[in-house]
Amino acid sequence: MSRRGTRAGAPATTLTHTDMDFREPFERMAAELEDVGLKLSDPAVITDQNQFRDLGRRHAELQEAIDLWREYQQAETDRDEAAALLQDTDDAEMREFLELEHAEAVATVDRLHGRLMRQLLPKDPMEAKNAVVEIRAGTGGDEAALFAGDLFGMYSGFAERCGWKLEVVGENEGEMGGYKEISFVLDGANAFGTMKHEIGVHRVQRVPKTESQGRLHTSAASVVVLREAEDVDIEIDPGDLKIESFRAGGPGGQHMQKNDTAIRVLHKPSGVAVVSSNQRSQHQNREQALRLLRSRLLEMEIERQQQEEATARRQQVKSGDRSEKIRTYNWPQDRVTDHRIGLTVHNIPAIMSGEIDAIIEALRENEDAERLSELVGD
């Protein structure tokens, strides 16, 4: 994907090196990194899959922070050495060279300082969880279903770039292709924390394959991203569930065996119902449906808590309202615009193949800048 883009309206947060003392926290992180490394070699931890997974994720987070901290320290050393050499020479040609070296070192220190500050922002443990993604065709009929299929392809490519595992939970194909609805799990490091910025309505502007007169159409699809809940997150009373098996309609062929074993689970207290039809047995579909149900109930509980704690809302990117249009994909102009931060990038074919790293990173930087502004303001 082209890295060229324009951006307007993003908050600018300028922080000096005296805004906060961050050396001590990184020294503590280094000590924790060593401790976590020792625990990961403990046979008792290795046999506990959940503990080993959680410690592995924490080790990766700490290692990234400490590598950045060491890079920053080296940049400081380079800056100070260049400054000292500048004071000790009168040679004009050497001074010109050292001034350039010093300026580059100062710029590196400033850049790394901002990244270090972001490492100190409070971490939400929920962001490390897997992500349950649901894409639904919106306005636009068959073209909306085709666009939902394009979005699924985009996220599939992005998941591959991230090294995540993608597992489809359920799908309802469109008559002309694509999906009226598709849900899937992204299993990988920080999947939810990365994908949460995709929540909202995605709009496409293009001439549909179904359009015989070449007219430009606007269609939409909505994306919902949930944290995948684990058994320890949400307890479900089996007596609260109504589980039904049924034969779902579908395109036939290779899908028919899966459709014959579809499962619908209703959580009676909340009224939440989920369907899984993509596995080969009733048992597998039942497990997938319960997996999706736990994630939806967890999301409902988190939203309830966030409503009670209004300050938590300020830590989220301004896309929390899922009815809000967040992004437009304009095929004739070969551009994608994210309306939340005024970012425009080009090369739609690359974007739809999964090269959305620059968009995701810009959204994360914007969120971090807002949170840092609050942190320094406090």
C-alpha positions in Angstrom: 0.0 0.0 0.0 1.2 3.5 -0.8 2.5 5.1 2.4 1.7 8.5 1.0 -1.3 10.1 2.5 -2.8 13.3 3.8 -4.0 13.8 7.3 -6.0 16.6 8.9 -7.4 17.2 12.3 -5.2 14.7 14.3 -4.4 16.0 17.8 -0.8 17.2 18.2 0.8 16.4 21.5 4.2 17.8 22.1 6.0 16.5 25.2 9.4 17.5 26.5 11.8 15.1 28.1 11.0 16.7 31.5 7.2 15.9 31.3 7.6 12.8 33.4 10.4 10.5 34.7 10.3 7.4 32.7 13.7 5.9 33.5 12.6 4.2 36.7 9.5 2.4 35.1 11.8 0.9 32.4 14.2 -0.3 34.9 11.3 -2.1 36.7 10.2 -3.5 33.3 13.7 -4.9 32.8 13.6 -6.7 36.1 10.1 -8.0 35.4 11.3 -9.2 32.0 14.0 -11.3 33.6 11.5 -12.7 36.2 8.9 -13.6 33.5 11.7 -15.3 31.4 12.5 -17.5 34.4 8.9 -18.4 34.9 8.5 -19.4 31.3 11.2 -22.1 31.8 9.4 -23.5 34.9 8.0 -27.0 34.0 4.9 -26.3 36.1 4.2 -23.2 34.0 4.8 -24.9 30.8 2.2 -27.6 31.5 -0.4 -24.9 32.4 -1.4 -23.7 28.9 -3.3 -20.6 30.1 -0.6 -19.4 32.4 2.1 -20.1 29.8 0.1 -18.2 27.1 -0.4 -15.2 29.4 3.2 -15.0 30.5 4.3 -15.4 26.9 2.3 -12.4 25.8 3.6 -10.4 28.7 7.2 -11.4 27.9 6.7 -10.1 24.3 5.3 -6.8 25.5 8.1 -6.3 28.0 10.8 -7.3 25.4 9.4 -4.7 22.9 9.5 -2.0 25.6 13.0 -2.9 26.8 14.4 -3.1 23.2 13.0 0.4 22.6 14.5 1.6 25.9 17.9 0.4 25.0 17.7 2.0 21.5 16.8 5.3 23.2 19.7 5.0 25.6 22.1 4.5 22.6 20.6 7.5 20.8 21.2 9.6 23.9 24.8 8.4 24.0 25.3 9.3 20.3 23.8 12.7 20.9 26.0 13.5 23.9 29.2 12.2 22.2 28.5 14.4 19.1 27.9 17.4 21.3 31.2 16.8 23.2 33.2 16.5 20.0 31.7 19.7 18.7 33.1 21.6 21.7 36.5 20.2 21.2 37.1 21.0 17.5 37.7 24.2 15.5 38.0 22.5 12.1 35.2 23.9 9.9 34.7 20.8 7.8 34.7 18.5 10.9 32.2 20.8 12.7 29.8 20.7 9.8 30.0 16.9 9.9 29.5 16.8 13.7 26.6 19.3 13.6 24.8 17.0 11.1 25.5 13.9 13.3 24.3 15.8 16.4 21.1 17.0 14.7 20.3 13.5 13.5 20.9 12.1 17.1 18.7 14.8 18.6 15.9 13.9 16.1 16.2 10.2 17.0 16.1 10.9 20.7 12.9 13.0 20.3 11.2 10.3 18.1 12.1 7.5 20.5 11.0 9.6 23.5 7.5 9.8 22.1 7.4 6.0 21.6 8.7 5.4 25.1 6.0 7.7 26.6 3.3 5.6 24.8 4.8 2.4 26.3 4.0 3.9 29.8 0.3 4.3 29.0 -1.9 2.0 31.2 -2.4 -1.3 29.3 -5.9 -2.7 29.0 -5.6 -6.5 29.5 -8.6 -7.0 27.3 -6.6 -5.7 24.3 -4.4 -8.8 24.3 -7.4 -11.1 23.8 -8.4 -12.7 20.5 -11.0 -10.8 18.4 -14.4 -12.0 17.2 -15.3 -10.0 14.1 -18.7 -9.7 12.5 -19.3 -8.2 9.1 -22.9 -7.4 8.0 -24.0 -6.1 4.6 -25.9 -2.8 5.0 -27.6 -0.5 2.5 -26.9 -1.4 -1.1 -28.4 -4.9 -1.6 -26.2 -7.3 -3.6 -23.4 -4.7 -3.9 -23.3 -4.4 -0.1 -22.9 -8.1 0.2 -20.1 -8.1 -2.3 -18.4 -5.3 -0.3 -18.8 -7.3 2.9 -17.0 -10.0 1.1 -14.2 -7.6 0.1 -13.9 -6.5 3.7 -13.6 -10.1 4.8 -10.8 -10.6 2.2 -9.1 -7.5 3.5 -9.1 -8.7 7.1 -8.0 -12.2 6.0 -5.0 -10.7 4.3 -4.2 -8.5 7.3 -4.5 -11.5 9.7 -2.0 -13.4 7.6 0.4 -10.4 7.7 0.1 -10.3 11.5 0.6 -14.1 11.8 -2.9 -14.6 13.3 -5.1 -17.6 12.8 -8.5 -17.0 11.2 -11.4 -19.3 11.9 -14.9 -18.7 10.4 -17.7 -19.2 12.9 -20.7 -18.6 10.6 -21.6 -17.2 7.2 -24.6 -16.3 5.2 -23.6 -15.9 1.5 -25.1 -13.3 -0.8 -27.0 -14.3 -3.9 -24.5 -12.6 -6.2 -21.5 -13.5 -4.0 -20.0 -12.0 -0.9 -21.8 -12.2 2.4 -24.9 -10.9 3.9 -23.2 -11.7 7.2 -20.0 -13.5 8.3 -18.4 -13.9 11.7 -14.9 -15.1 12.4 -12.3 -15.4 15.2 -8.8 -13.8 14.9 -6.5 -15.7 17.2 -3.2 -14.0 17.7 -1.2 -11.5 19.8 -3.1 -8.3 20.6 -5.8 -9.1 18.0 -8.6 -7.2 19.7 -6.3 -4.2 20.6 -5.4 -4.0 16.9 -8.8 -4.6 15.4 -11.0 -2.5 17.7 -10.4 0.5 15.5 -12.3 -1.2 12.7 -15.7 -1.0 14.6 -18.2 1.0 12.7 -19.8 1.5 9.3 -17.5 1.2 6.2 -18.8 2.8 3.0 -17.8 2.0 -0.6 -18.2 4.2 -3.7 -17.8 2.3 -7.0 -19.6 1.0 -10.1 -21.0 -2.4 -9.0 -20.5 -5.5 -11.0 -24.3 -5.7 -11.0 -24.7 -2.3 -12.6 -25.2 -2.5 -16.4 -25.2 1.2 -17.1 -21.9 2.1 -15.3 -23.4 4.3 -12.7 -21.6 5.0 -9.4 -23.2 3.5 -6.3 -22.7 4.0 -2.6 -23.1 0.9 -0.4 -22.2 0.1 3.2 -21.3 -2.7 5.6 -20.9 -2.7 9.3 -18.1 -4.2 11.3 -18.4 -5.3 14.9 -15.3 -6.4 16.9 -15.7 -8.2 20.2 -13.2 -9.5 22.7 -13.2 -13.2 22.7 -14.3 -14.3 26.1 -12.8 -17.2 28.0 -14.5 -19.4 30.6 -13.0 -17.3 33.4 -14.4 -14.1 31.9 -18.1 -15.0 31.7 -19.9 -17.7 33.6 -23.0 -19.0 31.9 -25.7 -21.1 33.7 -26.6 -24.0 31.4 -30.2 -23.6 32.6 -30.2 -20.1 31.0 -29.6 -21.6 27.5 -32.0 -22.8 24.8 -30.0 -24.9 22.3 -31.6 -25.9 19.0 -30.2 -27.7 15.9 -31.6 -27.1 12.5 -30.9 -27.4 8.8 -29.9 -23.9 7.5 -30.4 -22.8 4.0 -27.3 -22.3 1.9 -25.6 -22.6 -1.4 -25.3 -26.4 -1.2 -22.4 -28.4 -2.5 -19.5 -28.5 -0.1 -21.4 -26.4 2.5 -24.4 -28.7 2.8 -22.9 -31.1 5.4 -22.1 -28.1 7.6 -25.6 -26.6 7.2 -27.3 -29.8 8.2 -25.7 -29.5 11.6 -26.3 -25.8 12.4 -26.8 -24.8 16.0 -28.7 -21.9 17.5 -28.1 -20.9 21.1 -30.4 -18.5 22.9 -29.3 -16.9 26.2 -32.7 -16.4 27.8 -31.9 -13.8 30.4 -30.4 -11.4 27.9 -32.2 -12.4 24.8 -28.9 -12.8 22.9 -29.0 -15.5 20.2 -26.1 -16.8 18.2 -25.8 -19.3 15.3 -22.9 -21.5 14.2 -23.2 -23.4 10.9 -19.7 -23.6 9.6 -18.4 -26.7 11.4 -18.8 -30.3 10.3 -20.6 -31.6 13.4 -23.3 -30.5 15.9 -20.7 -30.7 18.7 -18.3 -28.4 16.9 -21.0 -25.9 16.0 -22.3 -26.0 19.6 -18.8 -25.1 20.9 -18.4 -22.3 18.4 -21.8 -20.9 19.2 -21.0 -20.9 22.9 -17.7 -19.3 22.1 -19.4 -16.5 20.3 -22.1 -16.1 23.0 -19.5 -15.7 25.7 -17.9 -12.9 23.7 -21.1 -11.1 23.1 -22.1 -11.3 26.8 -18.6 -10.1 27.8 -19.0 -7.1 25.4 -22.4 -6.3 26.9 -20.9 -6.4 30.4 -18.0 -4.2 29.4 -20.3 -1.7 27.7 -22.4 -1.5 30.9 -19.3 -0.8 33.0 -18.2 1.9 30.5 -21.6 3.6 30.7 -21.1 3.7 34.5 -17.6 5.0 34.2 -17.8 7.9 31.6 -14.0 8.5 31.9 -13.3 5.2 30.2 -15.0 6.4 27.1 -12.4 9.1 26.6 -9.7 6.5 26.2 -11.4 5.1 23.1 -11.0 6.2 19.5 -14.1 8.2 18.4 -15.7 5.2 16.7 -17.4 3.7 19.7 -20.8 4.4 18.1 -21.2 1.6 15.7 -23.7 3.5 13.6 -21.0 6.1 12.8 -19.5 6.1 9.3 -15.8 5.7 9.9 -14.2 5.0 6.5 -14.9 5.5 2.8 -13.4 3.3 0.0 -13.6 5.3 -3.2 -12.7 3.1 -6.2 -12.8 5.7 -9.0 -10.4 7.9 -7.1 -8.3 5.0 -5.8 -8.4 6.3 -2.3 -9.5 5.3 1.2 -10.3 8.0 3.8 -10.7 7.4 7.5 -13.0 10.2 8.6 -12.1 10.0 12.3 -8.5 11.3 11.8 -8.8 12.8 8.3 -6.3 10.3 6.9 -6.4 9.5 3.2 -4.3 6.8 1.6 -4.1 5.4 -1.9 -3.7 2.0 -3.8 -7.1 0.3 -3.1 -6.0 -3.1 -4.6 -3.2 -3.3 -2.0 -5.5 -2.1 0.8 -8.2 -4.7 0.0 -5.5 -7.4 0.0 -4.8 -6.6 3.6 -2.2 -3.9 3.6 -3.9 -1.7 6.1 -1.0 -1.4 8.5 -0.5 2.3 7.9 -4.2 3.0 8.7 -4.2 0.9 11.8 -0.9 2.5 13.0 -2.2 6.0 12.4 -5.4 5.3 14.4 -3.3 3.8 17.3 -1.0 6.8 17.3 -4.0 9.2 17.4 -5.5 7.3 20.3 -2.2 7.3 22.2 -1.7 11.0 21.6 -5.1 11.7 23.1 -4.4 9.5 26.1 -0.9 11.1 26.6 -2.5 14.5 26.5 -4.8 13.5 29.3 -1.9 11.9 31.2 0.3 15.0 31.0 -2.6 17.3 31.8 -3.3 15.3 35.0 
